[in-house]
């Protein structure tokens, strides 16, 4: 198989200061463990799908010929300037874009200098890809619901499987997004809300035991009570990239933790 690894990861600027909170350190350790696994598997390409790169004008794919610059985070701009450099697989981006259009998801490849790559992807790549192997990025289309997102992923998976490189698929997404609404001491950061904490615990139990019926019920019932990240379309994206079009094996959840009140996760599929 060409796709040799899949991961669901959550990132935020707080992870750049892991010494401030043991939970941040745990999430960083989880990301580093995924990076080590990618190396063991000989991953040659990473495909990122991020809830923080939002597409509204069709389905977008990153194809930057010189994707280098400095990103200022829109929320923590006073303390977070992120230099970035990506080696983008332009050929793969073009293949994915063409395949998406053929399947009824028209869009475009993005190629201009200093494109504002989202914070979550920049930080994910910093931890998962220190050697700067080639990547491409797929935008989260706001007009694709969960079913359409899964359908798109299934079509793109066929293209990825036809290539000869060893590919890792990474979904970058939070679980819940109930951020603290006032300044906090990062040393005291915790997932905000009892319902959010319960959701995360139930989510982890379900995916760790491959209890997909319970997972579906948890998302439908408990997820409706909290602010999930883009309706947890990251799960639909990952599910669409599975060979059978569905989850079948237990996930290896390495860690969960707070990111300014939101809930983060690092898991391997």
C-alpha positions in Angstrom: 0.0 0.0 0.0 1.1 3.5 -0.8 -0.6 5.2 2.2 1.4 3.8 5.1 0.3 6.1 7.9 -2.6 8.2 9.1 -2.8 10.5 12.1 -5.2 12.9 13.7 -3.3 15.7 15.4 -4.1 19.0 17.2 -1.7 21.9 17.3 -1.7 25.5 18.5 1.0 28.1 19.4 1.0 27.0 23.1 2.8 23.8 22.0 5.9 26.0 21.3 6.2 26.5 25.0 5.8 22.9 26.3 7.6 23.7 29.5 4.7 25.9 30.7 2.2 23.1 31.1 2.7 19.3 31.4 -0.3 18.8 29.1 1.5 20.8 26.4 4.6 18.6 26.9 2.4 15.5 26.5 1.0 16.7 23.2 4.5 17.5 22.0 5.7 14.1 23.0 2.8 12.6 21.1 3.7 14.5 17.9 7.3 13.5 18.2 6.3 9.9 18.6 4.3 10.1 15.3 7.3 11.7 13.6 9.5 8.8 14.8 7.0 6.4 13.4 6.9 8.2 10.0 10.6 7.8 9.8 10.5 4.1 10.7 7.9 3.6 7.9 10.0 5.5 5.4 7.3 8.2 4.7 8.2 10.1 1.6 5.2 12.4 1.3 2.8 14.0 3.8 -0.7 15.1 2.8 -2.2 17.6 5.3 -5.9 18.4 5.6 -6.5 21.1 8.2 -9.7 22.6 9.6 -7.8 26.0 9.8 -7.4 26.2 6.1 -10.9 27.1 5.0 -11.9 27.0 1.3 -15.0 28.8 0.1 -14.3 29.1 -3.6 -14.3 25.5 -4.6 -11.9 22.8 -3.4 -8.3 24.2 -3.0 -5.0 22.4 -3.0 -1.6 23.9 -2.1 0.8 23.9 -5.0 3.2 26.7 -4.0 6.5 26.8 -5.9 8.1 28.9 -3.1 6.1 28.5 0.0 8.2 30.4 2.4 7.5 33.3 4.8 6.5 34.3 8.3 3.0 33.7 9.6 1.5 35.9 12.3 -1.1 34.0 14.2 -4.5 35.7 14.1 -5.3 35.0 17.8 -1.9 35.2 19.5 -0.3 37.7 17.2 1.5 39.6 20.0 3.6 36.6 20.8 3.6 34.2 17.9 5.5 34.8 14.7 6.0 31.6 12.8 8.6 31.3 10.0 7.7 28.5 7.6 9.2 26.7 4.7 7.5 23.9 2.8 8.7 21.7 0.0 5.4 21.3 -1.9 4.8 18.4 -4.2 3.3 20.4 -7.1 2.7 17.4 -9.3 0.7 15.6 -6.6 -1.4 18.8 -5.9 -2.2 19.0 -9.6 -3.2 15.3 -9.7 -5.4 15.7 -6.7 -7.1 18.9 -8.0 -7.8 17.2 -11.4 -9.2 14.1 -9.6 -11.4 16.2 -7.4 -12.8 18.1 -10.3 -13.5 14.9 -12.2 -15.4 13.6 -9.2 -17.6 16.7 -9.0 -15.5 18.8 -6.7 -14.1 21.6 -8.9 -11.4 23.8 -7.4 -7.9 25.2 -8.0 -4.3 24.9 -7.1 -2.9 27.7 -5.1 0.6 29.0 -6.0 1.8 32.3 -4.8 4.7 33.5 -2.6 4.0 34.1 1.1 0.6 32.3 1.0 -0.7 32.5 4.6 -0.5 28.9 5.6 -2.6 28.3 8.7 -1.0 28.1 12.1 -2.1 24.5 12.8 -0.4 23.2 9.7 2.8 25.1 10.2 3.1 23.8 13.8 2.2 20.3 12.8 4.8 20.3 10.1 7.4 21.6 12.5 7.0 18.6 14.7 6.1 15.9 12.2 8.4 16.9 9.4 11.8 18.3 10.6 13.6 16.9 7.5 11.2 18.8 5.2 10.1 15.9 3.0 7.6 17.0 0.3 4.1 17.8 1.3 0.8 18.9 -0.1 -2.2 20.5 1.6 -5.9 20.0 1.1 -8.3 22.8 2.3 -11.4 22.2 4.5 -14.2 23.1 2.1 -16.9 24.8 4.2 -19.6 23.8 1.7 -18.7 20.1 2.0 -20.6 18.4 4.8 -19.3 15.3 6.5 -20.6 13.0 3.7 -19.2 15.1 0.9 -15.9 15.4 2.7 -15.7 11.6 3.0 -16.6 11.2 -0.7 -13.9 13.7 -1.7 -11.4 11.8 0.5 -12.3 8.5 -1.1 -11.7 9.9 -4.6 -8.4 11.4 -3.6 -7.3 8.2 -1.9 -7.5 6.4 -5.2 -5.0 8.8 -6.6 -2.7 8.5 -3.7 -2.8 4.8 -3.8 -1.7 4.8 -7.5 1.5 6.6 -6.6 4.7 4.8 -5.7 5.8 6.9 -2.8 5.0 6.0 0.8 2.5 8.6 2.0 1.2 9.7 5.4 -2.2 11.4 5.6 -2.5 13.8 8.5 -5.7 15.5 9.6 -5.1 18.6 11.7 -8.1 19.3 13.9 -9.2 19.9 17.4 -11.9 17.9 19.1 -13.7 20.7 20.9 -13.2 24.4 20.4 -14.4 26.0 23.6 -11.5 28.3 24.0 -11.1 30.4 27.1 -12.5 33.9 26.4 -10.2 35.8 28.8 -6.5 35.7 29.3 -5.3 32.8 31.4 -2.2 31.6 33.0 -1.0 28.9 30.6 0.3 26.9 33.5 -3.3 26.4 34.5 -4.7 25.6 31.1 -7.3 22.8 31.1 -10.0 21.6 28.7 -12.9 24.0 29.3 -16.2 22.5 30.5 -17.5 19.3 32.0 -19.3 18.3 28.8 -16.2 18.8 26.8 -14.2 16.6 29.1 -16.8 13.9 29.1 -17.0 14.1 25.3 -13.2 13.6 25.0 -13.2 10.7 27.4 -16.1 9.0 25.6 -14.5 9.7 22.2 -11.2 8.1 23.3 -12.8 5.0 24.7 -14.8 4.5 21.5 -11.9 4.8 19.0 -9.5 2.9 21.2 -11.8 -0.1 21.3 -13.0 0.2 17.7 -16.5 0.7 19.0 -17.8 2.7 16.0 -21.5 2.4 17.0 -20.7 4.1 20.3 -18.5 6.7 18.5 -21.4 7.6 16.2 -23.8 8.0 19.1 -21.3 10.0 21.0 -20.8 12.4 18.2 -24.5 12.7 17.5 -25.6 13.1 21.1 -22.7 14.6 23.1 -21.1 16.4 20.1 -24.3 18.4 19.7 -23.8 19.9 23.1 -20.3 21.3 22.6 -18.4 23.2 20.0 -16.8 20.6 17.9 -14.1 21.6 15.3 -15.8 21.9 12.0 -18.4 19.3 12.9 -15.5 16.8 13.3 -15.2 16.6 9.5 -11.6 15.5 10.1 -13.1 12.1 11.0 -15.0 12.0 7.7 -11.8 12.9 5.8 -9.8 10.2 7.5 -12.5 7.6 7.1 -12.7 8.3 3.4 -9.0 7.5 3.1 -9.4 4.0 4.6 -9.2 1.1 2.1 -12.7 0.0 2.8 -14.0 3.5 3.2 -14.6 3.0 6.9 -12.8 2.7 10.2 -12.1 -0.9 11.1 -9.2 -1.1 13.5 -8.7 0.5 17.0 -6.9 3.8 17.1 -3.7 4.3 19.0 -4.6 7.5 21.0 -1.2 8.7 22.3 -2.5 11.7 24.2 -5.2 14.3 24.7 -4.9 17.7 26.3 -5.9 21.3 26.5 -5.1 24.0 24.0 -6.3 27.3 25.6 -9.5 25.5 26.8 -10.0 23.6 23.5 -9.4 19.9 23.5 -6.5 18.5 21.5 -5.5 14.9 20.5 -2.7 13.0 18.9 -3.7 9.7 17.5 -2.5 7.2 15.0 -4.9 5.2 12.8 
